[in-house]
Amino acid sequence: MHIITSKKRPRVLIVGANFGGLSAAKALPKGFQVTVLDPWPYFEFLPNIHELVSQIKKPGQIRISRRKIVEAAGHRFLQEKAAYWLPRENYVKTENGTEVPYDFAICAIGGAANFFNAPGAEEIAVGFKSVEDCHAIGKTLAMRMDSGKPFSIAIVGGGIEGVEALGEVLRRYGKRPGIDIHLIDGNNRVLGFGPPGLHEMVVDRCRNLPVSFHMGRSVRKVSTGTLELADGETIPADMTIWTGGVKPRGELLAWGLARESGEWAPVNDSLRSIEHPNLFVVGDTAGLNKPLAKQAYHAMDMGKCAARNIIRLSKGKKLTSFKPSPKPTLITFGNLDTYLVADSFSLAGPALSFAKEAVYQTVMPQFDPGWKTGRAVRAAARLTSGIWGKALPYALSPKELICLGNFRVIR
Ligand SMILES: Cc1cc2nc3c(=O)[nH]c(=O)nc-3n(C[C@H](O)[C@H](O)[C@H](O)COP(=O)(O)OP(=O)(O)OC[C@H]3O[C@@H](n4cnc5c(N)ncnc54)[C@H](O)[C@@H]3O)c2cc1C
């Protein structure tokens, strides 16, 4: 179905302003009246928030003002949360009561932390989904470690977030007497999406460190100071860090963008909502026919694709399909190791942390609209905490990385 609008400047509403929503906003020309909604003032570079746990990065290094990004693109930013969405009437109302009618819309609201309904988890455990979460973990650890008393940390989830959290705790506190760390996961291996050898490598790196792995076990209940596993064992936990992945936000069903509870918003291959022809869904929220890993680089590509399709739709042109670009997954394990998992091969080696830093150093300036001096100052701040010099050429080229040598192949 083609939608041709007679409006001189068609109105586009983007709900959610992180990787997906902001990439879409930046790709829409000023010929559209674009409004971007998000309740939080900062764009957050989530792939590096684990570094706040060891405090090797500060919040200001992984945050950028959303208003600045959106206004630099010539659009309007409203720091408000979408509360009601009536897609058949092309209308959104915010929590503050602002009404935003539109001709085209993009939903980019990401996902919600998944606590798997474990009693006490949401109330007592600390999440791992924002700068605020990880900064709070970093500050609490620094304070508690200063006291010199024994301290137990439970990390729930052995996916990317859980392993990166463990790595940062070990980077800063691994040799501190009295620390005791537990990693719990329902799967039998950490980083289960990678080759089996990956689990062995992570465990091997922890051989002489105070870490216990509780694999193939799930959490029944979180209480203050303890964690109860489904088999009845109790684990001491002065702090529980919950890294359970994301689930669809309840709003998707309430707004009619999903058909049932727990479903991501279904889209066709041009990212168009299957229910609402002038609405696109991008990033983690998009429920594609062939599900993709919930990753920032896919969210950015989807945002650009949705913007391109809105431009085409407004001119009555055929829509283009979203073609995911294969990129390796990079997982840093503190200063102990870094893993690169690609479709056809997987590598390990601490020097690979260059690549993760390079992705951060390459992507942040793409969002940072700062004027010349400001940008230089912010870039310098980022450079001082990184290993930037050697990283960039290898950022997105695994073949070049192999040529560097000094890596172990993971099988
Ligand atoms: C700890 C961690 C590590 C990660 N590591 C990597 C990695 O190494 N590589 C990688 O590619 N990806 C990584 N990811 C995944 C990546 O961050 C996500 O895939 C990406 O953030 C998705 O982008 P998005 O724009 O779809 O959603 P999000 O980034 O989640 O943004 C959604 C936005 O919508 C806003 N919003 C929500 N509800 C409303 C509402 N009602 N009204 C208005 N706004 C709303 C939110 O405030 C938020 O700003 C990681 C994620 C985490 C948490």
The ligand as an SDF file (V2000), in Angstrom:
LIG
                    3D

 53 58  0  0  0  0  0  0  0  0999 V2000
   24.7950   -4.1840   29.0430 C   0  0  0  0  0  0  0  0  0  0  0  0
   24.5070   -4.2340   27.5740 C   0  0  0  0  0  0  0  0  0  0  0  0
   25.5350   -4.5350   26.6960 C   0  0  0  0  0  0  0  0  0  0  0  0
   25.2930   -4.5690   25.3110 C   0  0  0  0  0  0  0  0  0  0  0  0
   26.3410   -4.8260   24.4680 N   0  0  0  0  0  0  0  0  0  0  0  0
   26.1480   -4.7370   23.1360 C   0  0  0  0  0  0  0  0  0  0  0  0
   27.2380   -4.8770   22.2280 C   0  0  0  0  0  0  0  0  0  0  0  0
   28.3830   -5.1240   22.6400 O   0  0  0  0  0  0  0  0  0  0  0  0
   27.0020   -4.7230   20.8970 N   0  0  0  0  0  0  0  0  0  0  0  0
   25.7590   -4.4270   20.4230 C   0  0  0  0  0  0  0  0  0  0  0  0
   25.6010   -4.2590   19.2010 O   0  0  0  0  0  0  0  0  0  0  0  0
   24.6920   -4.3100   21.2460 N   0  0  0  0  0  0  0  0  0  0  0  0
   24.8590   -4.4580   22.5880 C   0  0  0  0  0  0  0  0  0  0  0  0
   23.7900   -4.3350   23.4390 N   0  0  0  0  0  0  0  0  0  0  0  0
   22.4330   -4.2500   22.8860 C   0  0  0  0  0  0  0  0  0  0  0  0
   22.0950   -2.8550   22.4290 C   0  0  0  0  0  0  0  0  0  0  0  0
   22.4030   -1.9210   23.4360 O   0  0  0  0  0  0  0  0  0  0  0  0
   20.6300   -2.7910   22.0320 C   0  0  0  0  0  0  0  0  0  0  0  0
   20.3970   -3.7320   21.0080 O   0  0  0  0  0  0  0  0  0  0  0  0
   20.2690   -1.3920   21.5570 C   0  0  0  0  0  0  0  0  0  0  0  0
   20.3820   -0.4700   22.6250 O   0  0  0  0  0  0  0  0  0  0  0  0
   18.8670   -1.3490   20.9600 C   0  0  0  0  0  0  0  0  0  0  0  0
   18.6130   -0.0570   20.5400 O   0  0  0  0  0  0  0  0  0  0  0  0
   17.1140    0.5010   20.4840 P   0  0  0  0  0  0  0  0  0  0  0  0
   17.2040    1.8750   19.9800 O   0  0  0  0  0  0  0  0  0  0  0  0
   16.2530   -0.4880   19.7670 O   0  0  0  0  0  0  0  0  0  0  0  0
   16.5890    0.4460   21.9900 O   0  0  0  0  0  0  0  0  0  0  0  0
   17.1920    1.1310   23.2910 P   0  0  0  0  0  0  0  0  0  0  0  0
   18.6290    1.4310   23.1560 O   0  0  0  0  0  0  0  0  0  0  0  0
   16.7700    0.2340   24.4150 O   0  0  0  0  0  0  0  0  0  0  0  0
   16.4030    2.5060   23.3920 O   0  0  0  0  0  0  0  0  0  0  0  0
   15.0200    2.5570   23.5860 C   0  0  0  0  0  0  0  0  0  0  0  0
   14.6540    3.9840   23.9830 C   0  0  0  0  0  0  0  0  0  0  0  0
   13.2340    4.0850   24.0310 O   0  0  0  0  0  0  0  0  0  0  0  0
   12.8790    4.9190   25.1270 C   0  0  0  0  0  0  0  0  0  0  0  0
   11.4860    4.6160   25.4980 N   0  0  0  0  0  0  0  0  0  0  0  0
   10.9900    3.4980   26.0830 C   0  0  0  0  0  0  0  0  0  0  0  0
    9.6800    3.6320   26.2870 N   0  0  0  0  0  0  0  0  0  0  0  0
    9.3200    4.8480   25.8080 C   0  0  0  0  0  0  0  0  0  0  0  0
    8.0840    5.5520   25.7390 C   0  0  0  0  0  0  0  0  0  0  0  0
    6.9350    5.0390   26.2020 N   0  0  0  0  0  0  0  0  0  0  0  0
    8.0950    6.8040   25.2030 N   0  0  0  0  0  0  0  0  0  0  0  0
    9.2390    7.3460   24.7180 C   0  0  0  0  0  0  0  0  0  0  0  0
   10.4370    6.7030   24.7590 N   0  0  0  0  0  0  0  0  0  0  0  0
   10.4610    5.4840   25.3020 C   0  0  0  0  0  0  0  0  0  0  0  0
   13.8880    4.5420   26.2030 C   0  0  0  0  0  0  0  0  0  0  0  0
   14.0060    5.5950   27.1650 O   0  0  0  0  0  0  0  0  0  0  0  0
   15.1600    4.3690   25.3750 C   0  0  0  0  0  0  0  0  0  0  0  0
   15.9030    5.5580   25.2910 O   0  0  0  0  0  0  0  0  0  0  0  0
   23.9950   -4.3040   24.8270 C   0  0  0  0  0  0  0  0  0  0  0  0
   22.9620   -3.9950   25.7150 C   0  0  0  0  0  0  0  0  0  0  0  0
   23.2050   -3.9530   27.0790 C   0  0  0  0  0  0  0  0  0  0  0  0
   22.0830   -3.6110   28.0220 C   0  0  0  0  0  0  0  0  0  0  0  0
  1  2  1  0
  2  3  1  0
  2 52  2  0
  3  4  2  0
  4  5  1  0
  4 50  1  0
  5  6  2  0
  6  7  1  0
  6 13  1  0
  7  8  2  0
  7  9  1  0
  9 10  1  0
 10 11  2  0
 10 12  1  0
 12 13  2  0
 13 14  1  0
 14 15  1  0
 14 50  1  0
 15 16  1  0
 16 17  1  0
 16 18  1  0
 18 19  1  0
 18 20  1  0
 20 21  1  0
 20 22  1  0
 22 23  1  0
 23 24  1  0
 24 25  2  0
 24 26  1  0
 24 27  1  0
 27 28  1  0
 28 29  2  0
 28 30  1  0
 28 31  1  0
 31 32  1  0
 32 33  1  0
 33 34  1  0
 33 48  1  0
 34 35  1  0
 35 36  1  0
 35 46  1  0
 36 37  1  0
 36 45  1  0
 37 38  2  0
 38 39  1  0
 39 40  1  0
 39 45  2  0
 40 41  1  0
 40 42  2  0
 42 43  1  0
 43 44  2  0
 44 45  1  0
 46 47  1  0
 46 48  1  0
 48 49  1  0
 50 51  2  0
 51 52  1  0
 52 53  1  0
M  END
$$$$
